[in-house]
Amino acid sequence: MTNQQSPITQKITLPKLQKLKAEGKKFVVLTAYDFSMASAINDNNIEVILVGDSLGMTIQGHNSTLPVTLDDMIYHTKCVIKGAPLPLIMVDMPFATYSTVQDALNAAAQLMRIGAEIVKLEGKDWLIPIIAKLSEQGIPVCAHFGLTPQFMHQLGGFKVQGRTKSGADDMLNNAKAAETAGAKMILLECVPTDLAKKIADQVSIPVIGIGAGKHTDAQVLVIQDILGLTKHPARFAKNYLAQHGTIQTAIKTFGQEVRDGLYPEPHHSFES
Ligand code: KIV
């Protein structure tokens, strides 16, 4: 059954996303790094824009996100905000800018001052005191668990996480602790479908998935992946431009498929 969404006409806020989770309705996240793409996303019913540090790869041509700086994130966030008055603006804190609570506060404050509405941090249990401090200071946080690309060298590459019992238990505990510390959202990347479901069921804040199966409260994809611009797309990528002809319809169809439970399919996801 099609869950046709009425057009978004009012600014998306964190309480609105929290309400969608409470009502069991899915929402949609896409990355953007510039004004034009942000405008297209704004006009096609997407609730959240992620100014992702994936821009290190998609825009800057690096083979990881590690070279991205806070100044890069500030520049791209300013471009995106001009084109996107409606979606919530989530911004990645880049590599090694949140190693201590004080560093995190300084870097996050710079992003919030220029218009970020929530910051995303990659990590594990060590993130919890940082989340608590940022939340206390009025900075909403999305905690990114699972495959955390800023840790690719430690992880040995871009690999599915949480396949062992202890890895899965740790991720669930970290997600619960993040919520208790004040996180407003969780993002799970490359996590087995059953584990992502367990986490989404056991926390009350929205859980966004990428390569985490169909049970999360929201899905995110990198805009280049839905436009067929990625040379070696990941398993979870889906080219919507090939089927739908224009960037606008590609974006809209991705959103509709997420809301209708048509994306992701099992072949976009991972098992334990
Ligand atoms: O940087 C990014 O675009 C991300 C997504 C892949 C979730 O973190």
Residues whose N, C-alpha, C, O or C-beta is under 5 A from the ligand:
A	BS01	KIV	T31 G52 D53 S54 I210
